[in-house]
Amino acid sequence: MIETAAPRPAFRLDTNLELLLERARVRDALPMAGRVLATIVATAGSTYRKAGARMLIEADGEWYGLLSGGCFESDLREHAASVRDGGPPRIVEYDMRGDDDLVFGLGAGCEGAMRILLESAGPGSPAAAALEHVAAASAAGRATAVGIVHEGPATLLGTRAWPGAPATDPALAAACEDALALGASRSLRWNDETTPTEAWVQYLAPPPTLLVCGAGPDAVPVVRQARALGWPVTVVDHRPAYAREDRIPGATVLRVDPAELARTLPLPAFAAAVVMSHHLPSDAAYLRALAATATPGYVGLLGPRPRRERLLSELGTLASGLEGRLRGPVGLDLGAATPEAIALAIAAELHAWVAGRPGGPCTPLVHPGTVADGAADAREAGAFAPAR
């Protein structure tokens, strides 16, 4: 296997926002009045999610997105009623550090605390406008920023997108501009006239985009895995029977002659490509087009090593264009034997590559008798802190 050494562009792996908007849009034919947005604005200690994670709560109590793994979502849904009924944005805090967690009835044992902003996200609300702004930027592959004011004057509380939100506080607007320039999120504190004000300024890079070359039956679970991660997927194939969107829900499916790939699609716009048409001449044409561009930085090839070597031989000197990018056979070594397991292996390797991780286990085997007690560190008192 050729080692990956290509530059890794910045993409956002936390696609929580896109996923909850997709699920919420299923309900868009229904009245959206009463929709509430819950956003983590600060954390302390060990928490399931970090600042910037979101959850949408509908008027009938249905919700999308997870903030705690299910520990307090039902309780948060009850708190949302005061916002839904015309109330101003409000803060809810959960502290799961130490023994008090058991007393309060959550019993999560996470040794962390969260500060969550609840605000109306119904039609015409600043939060709804911000969500649509981010969704449009994401679809265009463009970075953006939002400011979530969670302490300060009532007129400033809530989520504002930048650029795009009218009457944005100058300090918040400047912080959003800085976030875009630096590509980083941060906590912001300032005085609005005489009122101490605090916000979480979130930089949102675009999510990774995946190109799948080949729309055979085994491409369907690959797309399903990528879409479950919130990644936009484009699938191409030259065969009319395969190049149909009804076969591959959630993806953009195009009928493309492999030899015309580079003239049909902007290949540098994709983070990764997987070549899996099971048709040798087509795969050679796909690889030839991909070898002629510096990106995508990840190119996966389905099939055994002898097939890979035959394809590279057919490419001749052009094969050098895939140096440091080609993964073949594609996927982590999970012992996959079914199309679904192979798709899992491919998605896992893709995710690890985008994240800049090796793709191995998080920790070696744990031996309970020798584990140091780090609970004291987790219980360490302190103010809420934004995610890094």
C-alpha angles and dihedrals in degrees: 000000000000111000117243112243102146119124113272112222120217112266132164114247094183099082093164091126096053093045096051091046091052091052093044092052089065084070097044091107086064124074109280095200110122096033111144128198119213117195130181105230101174140006139191128200122349115346135168092235133019137221113309097035113130143200130192119214118197126214091254091054098258112136140193127207132031127249100170108014089263099308098120108001091109091051091047089053089059092051089051091069092077091056095041092056094061100281123141123260113288140192125238120189130198120192114190097170120122131345095320088077089071092047092054090052102243096103092184096140091207095134092221144100134221135201112206130189118213118198139159114268098180124130113306095014122132089239093055090049091049092050092051090047091055092045091053092048091048092050090051092049090243129139119235141167138227132197119215111195108200101165129037140049114005090237091061100044115114143041123318127181122219126245101022109041115110121226093016112172109259093234091051092046091051091049091051090050090051091049090054092047095047098035092229140111124227146167116258129203125182142140117260097206097306100339120097107234131193132189141171108229109202125199111208117198116193117268119254115274121216130207116201114195105203128037101209122139093274091056089067096072090044090056091044091055093048093047090050086060090052095249119147109238132199119192124195131189136157094218115094093210091059103033096079126120092214088067095053111038117203097023134097103242120197133182103229134167104235090228089057096049097110092046093048102046135034095242095188088063091070124085093204142004131203118199111206112140095129085222113110099208091046093049090049090052092048092050091047091055093045092048090058093062130062091224149085087065091208122054117178123194122198118217141056126306096258089056090049091052092049091052093047089049090054090052091054114182090356088072089077087073088071094054110133093008109066121098112185126192083032122223141043118293099259096144089254115185105163131059089250093051092045088052089051091051091050094047091047093053091046092051092047091050094050090047092048092239129135094235097237129125118303091235138003118255111302119235104199095203092062101039113121117232105250094164092103090060091049091051093051109136120238147120123292112279130202121240117269 
